[in-house]
Amino acid sequence: MATIPERISFSGARIWNTCRYQWRLSYVDRCEDRIVATGLLYGKVLHVALAAGYLAIMGNGSALDVRACALDALAIAWDENDLPWSEDYEGACEIIERQFRDDVVRAHQENGDVLAVEQYLVGTVSGMTTDGVLRSAEVSCVIDLVLARTGSSSVEIRDHKLGAPRSAGGNRQLALYGDVWDAHHPDLLTERVSLSFPTGGELDVRQLEDGWRNEARTWILTARDEIENTAEIGDWPPNPSPFNCSRCDYRHRCPAAVSAHLERADID
Ligand code: SF4
């Protein structure tokens, strides 16, 4: 009998809502032969480098140290992930240089605002499903960055995106991260959320509103409810589309995969 995961993540719910065939391969069969698209690997190594730089800021390194640390992490992650060096390594270095230039590092240090980096958390989220069922679920997440200004009793949760700039408003991922963070830090609640786009340097910061949180809870709790009530059947057909398949690590296993190229502008 198929065993479903104890927890749900934002990406698990997203895949459940786009292609259940992929969801089964990933979360039930737990197939280990994933083949990650080069574009997604590019995003992964940039996240590693960004995390290294923000951790160095937390450690109060000089701007020079912070940049060097992030660039070292970038080179190591690039190599470990077998990314071709022709795949815009220079561009990735420029992104890191810009992200950790002197004035940016100084501003972060003066505000005392880097509180957590790549923070893995699991928390209980409660609310209504779209069918009006009251329920709760364990939600796991990895938060890219948590910022808190000196003397403030609230935080800003930030996610790095490598795609085209867009508003953080209504973003379910950020709202759920806020919920999970708040479950662990009742004295340091989430007030603001933001999306940063290191590729172009854009940043969008928003107040996290209750209605927005509720919508995100309903979305993930509905997915969890559906998974618990139908996962044992598990005979879902593929749901191919250029968008879905470009992000799928199991295209080689799927009889319905459509050819799709992941553009840098699409990387989440
Ligand atoms: S290749 Fe496309 S249709 Fe097939 S499992 Fe992946 S997302 Fe679904």
Boltz pocket constraint, residues with backbone or C-beta under 6 A from the ligand:
constraints:
  - pocket:
      binder: B
      contacts: [[A, 19], [A, 21], [A, 22], [A, 238], [A, 239], [A, 240], [A, 241], [A, 244], [A, 245], [A, 248], [A, 249], [A, 250], [A, 251], [A, 254], [A, 255], [A, 256], [A, 257], [A, 258]]
      max_distance: 6.0
